[in-house]
Amino acid sequence: MSASYRGIMIVNAFLHSAKFDEIYEWLKEASQKAGLLLDVCVNADAITEEDDRALCEKYDFCLFWDKDILLARRLERAGLRCFNSARAIEICDDKALTYERLLGKVAMPDTINIPFTYSVIGYNEKFFLRKIENAFGYPYVIKENKGSFGAQVYLAGSFDEAADILQKTEGRPSIAQRFIEESAGKDVRINMVGGQAVAAMERFNDNDFRANITNGGSMRPHNVSDEELAVARCVMTELGLDFAGVDILYSEDGPMLCEVNSNAHFKNIFDCTGVNVADYIMKYIKKSLGDES
């Protein structure tokens, strides 16, 4: 099959991991199956406006598989269509921004922004934790705004535990959220491409309040309910996402958004469901560029 469009996949120059390399290979293979040419470029290879212009002249689209927001913005200003957009990645990469943008649009746990501090100072005053305590009781969840695989998500069971958690975060921006007890140790991951749920799994962990597979959780295929799909589609529309992993919590009031991953890994969901999300992403890109074949 001859390729009708040529794209560039931007990945991070400083992230060296077999886990990520595998995803890149799957995306390259999926592009070939879709009849697209896809080259790979690390973000450190594109640091000047001249680099931006050269990429725009050579390529029809960019699969932006990184979180270098400033580079994504530059490429868009130069005229290159990015999947996902810089703005969508930026919002998903910051849990406080995600909450702010989706407030009133979908159900989410009650959230309080932990006050900003300077990294060289940290939280040498913690009186504000009493307000969070009064609002949520214990336990409640503390999340660093930027984090992946559940590694920067903590459960505070007391004032002292919350203070210790903030000491660990070293002043990095964070939020506090009401703990949704019904979803303790379980959630649903829906991989969305456009408005379509292409694969979904339930994740569960009897030994941790976080359901992430990386933290020792297990998984099983999940049939997406109409209510869950409505949440996921609203997220995609409101954030302008082309594709994403949308994580849903269980609650007594129905599905509730946990968080959104603009560059969600899909190896686990493939192992769970047999669905290769990369194929759907590349077909979606091809169709978005005007090729319906």
C-alpha positions in Angstrom: 0.0 0.0 0.0 1.5 3.4 -1.0 1.5 6.0 1.7 -0.5 9.1 1.1 0.6 11.2 4.0 3.9 11.5 5.8 4.1 12.2 9.5 6.6 12.8 12.3 6.3 11.2 15.8 7.8 13.4 18.5 9.1 11.5 21.5 11.2 12.5 24.4 15.0 12.5 24.0 15.7 11.8 27.6 13.2 9.1 28.4 14.9 5.7 27.8 12.7 2.8 28.6 11.8 -0.5 26.9 8.2 0.1 28.0 8.0 3.4 26.0 10.1 2.0 23.1 7.6 -0.8 22.6 4.7 1.7 22.3 6.7 3.7 19.7 7.2 0.6 17.6 3.5 -0.4 17.8 2.6 3.1 16.5 5.1 2.9 13.6 3.8 -0.6 12.7 0.2 0.7 12.8 1.1 3.7 10.6 2.4 1.3 8.0 -0.8 -0.8 8.1 -2.8 2.4 7.7 -0.7 3.4 4.6 1.0 6.3 6.4 4.7 7.1 6.6 5.8 7.9 10.1 9.3 9.0 11.0 10.5 9.5 14.6 12.1 12.6 16.0 13.2 13.4 19.6 12.2 16.7 21.0 15.8 17.8 21.5 16.3 17.6 17.7 13.8 20.5 17.2 14.7 23.4 19.3 14.8 26.3 16.8 12.3 28.0 14.6 14.3 26.8 11.6 13.8 23.2 12.8 10.0 23.9 13.1 9.9 25.2 9.5 11.8 22.3 8.2 9.5 19.8 9.9 6.4 21.6 8.5 7.8 21.6 5.0 8.6 17.9 5.2 5.6 16.4 7.0 1.8 16.5 6.8 1.1 15.8 10.5 2.7 15.3 13.8 1.9 12.5 16.3 3.0 14.2 19.4 3.9 11.5 21.9 5.6 13.7 24.4 4.7 16.4 26.9 7.0 19.1 25.6 4.1 21.6 25.4 6.2 24.5 24.2 7.5 22.5 21.3 4.0 21.3 20.4 2.8 25.0 20.4 5.7 26.0 18.2 4.9 23.3 15.7 1.3 24.3 15.6 2.2 28.0 15.1 4.4 26.9 12.2 1.4 25.2 10.6 1.8 21.5 11.5 -1.3 19.6 12.6 -0.6 17.8 15.9 -2.4 14.8 17.3 -3.1 15.5 20.2 -3.0 19.3 20.2 -0.7 21.2 22.5 -3.6 22.6 24.5 -5.2 19.1 25.0 -1.9 17.6 26.2 -1.3 20.5 28.5 -4.7 20.2 30.2 -4.4 16.4 30.6 -0.9 16.7 32.0 -2.0 18.9 34.9 -4.7 17.4 37.1 -5.7 20.8 38.4 -6.2 22.1 34.9 -8.2 19.0 34.0 -10.5 19.6 37.0 -10.9 23.3 36.2 -11.7 22.7 32.6 -14.2 19.9 33.2 -15.9 21.4 36.3 -19.6 21.4 35.8 -19.3 19.2 32.7 -18.8 15.8 34.2 -19.0 14.3 37.7 -15.6 14.4 39.5 -14.5 14.0 43.1 -14.6 17.2 45.1 -11.2 18.9 44.7 -9.2 21.5 46.5 -6.1 23.1 45.1 -3.2 22.8 47.6 -1.8 26.3 47.9 1.2 27.2 45.7 4.6 27.3 47.3 8.1 27.7 46.0 10.2 24.6 45.6 13.1 26.0 47.6 10.8 26.7 50.5 8.2 23.9 50.5 5.4 23.7 53.0 6.9 25.2 56.2 3.3 26.1 57.2 0.5 23.5 57.1 -2.4 25.2 58.8 -4.4 25.0 55.6 -4.6 21.3 55.9 -7.2 21.8 58.6 -9.5 23.3 56.0 -9.1 20.2 53.8 -9.6 18.0 56.8 -12.9 19.9 57.6 -14.0 19.6 54.0 -13.2 15.9 53.3 -12.6 14.2 56.5 -10.2 11.2 56.4 -9.0 9.6 54.4 -8.6 11.9 51.4 -6.4 11.7 48.3 -3.4 13.9 47.5 -2.3 14.0 43.9 0.7 15.8 42.4 -0.6 17.7 39.4 1.9 16.0 37.1 2.3 12.3 37.5 1.8 9.0 35.8 1.1 5.4 36.6 -0.3 6.3 40.0 3.2 7.0 41.4 2.4 10.5 42.6 -1.0 9.7 44.2 -1.2 9.3 48.0 -3.9 8.6 50.6 -3.8 10.7 53.7 -5.4 9.1 56.8 -4.6 11.9 59.3 -3.3 15.4 59.6 0.3 14.1 60.2 0.1 11.8 57.2 -1.0 14.6 55.0 1.9 16.8 56.3 4.3 13.9 55.6 3.0 13.5 52.1 3.5 17.2 51.3 7.0 16.9 52.6 7.6 14.2 50.0 6.2 16.3 47.2 8.9 18.9 47.9 6.5 21.8 46.9 5.4 20.4 43.6 1.9 21.6 42.7 -0.8 19.2 44.0 -4.5 18.8 44.6 -6.5 17.2 47.4 -9.6 15.2 46.5 -12.4 13.5 48.4 -11.8 9.8 48.7 -14.5 7.8 46.7 -14.7 4.7 49.0 -16.9 2.8 46.5 -14.0 2.8 44.0 -11.2 2.0 46.4 -8.8 -0.2 44.5 -10.8 -0.3 41.3 -11.6 1.8 38.3 -12.3 1.6 34.6 -9.8 2.6 31.8 -11.5 3.5 28.5 -9.3 4.0 25.5 -11.1 6.6 23.3 -10.2 7.5 19.7 -12.4 10.3 18.5 -15.8 9.7 20.0 -15.4 5.9 20.0 -14.6 3.7 22.9 -12.2 1.2 21.2 -11.2 -0.8 24.3 -11.9 -0.9 28.0 -10.8 -2.7 31.0 -11.6 -2.8 34.7 -8.6 -2.5 37.0 -8.7 -3.8 40.5 -6.3 -4.2 43.4 -7.1 -5.7 46.8 -3.9 -4.4 48.4 -3.9 -0.7 47.3 -6.4 2.1 47.0 -4.9 2.7 43.5 -6.0 0.3 40.8 -3.1 1.0 38.4 -1.5 -2.2 36.9 1.9 -0.7 37.6 1.1 -0.7 41.3 0.3 -4.4 41.3 -3.3 -4.3 40.1 -5.1 -6.8 37.9 -7.3 -6.3 34.9 -10.3 -7.8 33.1 -12.2 -6.7 30.0 -15.0 -4.3 30.6 -18.3 -3.6 28.8 -18.6 0.2 28.7 -22.0 1.4 30.0 -23.9 4.2 28.3 -23.3 6.4 31.4 -19.5 5.7 31.3 -19.4 6.4 27.5 -21.2 9.7 28.0 -18.6 10.8 30.5 -15.7 9.8 28.2 -17.3 11.5 25.2 -17.8 14.7 27.1 -14.2 14.7 28.2 -13.0 14.2 24.6 -15.1 17.0 23.3 -14.4 19.5 26.1 -10.7 18.9 26.0 -10.4 18.7 22.2 -8.7 15.3 22.3 -8.1 13.1 19.4 -7.4 10.1 21.5 -7.0 9.4 25.2 -7.2 7.0 28.1 -10.2 8.1 30.3 -10.2 6.7 33.8 -13.6 6.3 35.5 -14.3 5.8 39.2 -17.3 4.0 40.6 -19.5 6.0 42.9 -23.0 5.6 44.5 -24.1 8.4 42.2 -22.8 6.8 39.0 -19.6 7.1 36.9 -17.2 9.7 38.0 -14.1 11.0 36.2 -10.8 10.2 37.8 -8.3 11.6 35.3 -7.4 11.7 31.6 -4.3 10.5 29.9 -3.6 12.2 26.5 -0.8 9.7 25.6 -2.1 6.6 27.4 -0.1 3.4 27.2 -2.0 0.6 25.6 0.1 -2.5 26.1 -1.9 -3.6 29.2 -5.2 -3.0 27.5 -4.0 -5.1 24.5 -3.0 -7.9 26.8 -6.4 -7.7 28.5 -8.7 -7.2 25.4 -6.6 -8.1 22.3 -7.4 -4.6 20.9 -4.4 -2.7 19.4 -5.3 0.9 20.1 -2.4 2.0 17.9 -4.3 0.8 14.8 -7.3 2.9 15.7 -5.1 6.0 16.3 -3.4 5.8 13.0 -6.7 5.1 11.1 -8.2 8.1 12.8 -5.3 10.3 11.9 -5.5 9.2 8.2 -9.3 9.9 8.2 -8.8 13.3 9.9 -6.3 14.3 7.1 -9.0 13.6 4.5 -8.1 10.1 3.4 -11.2 7.9 3.8 -9.7 4.8 2.2 
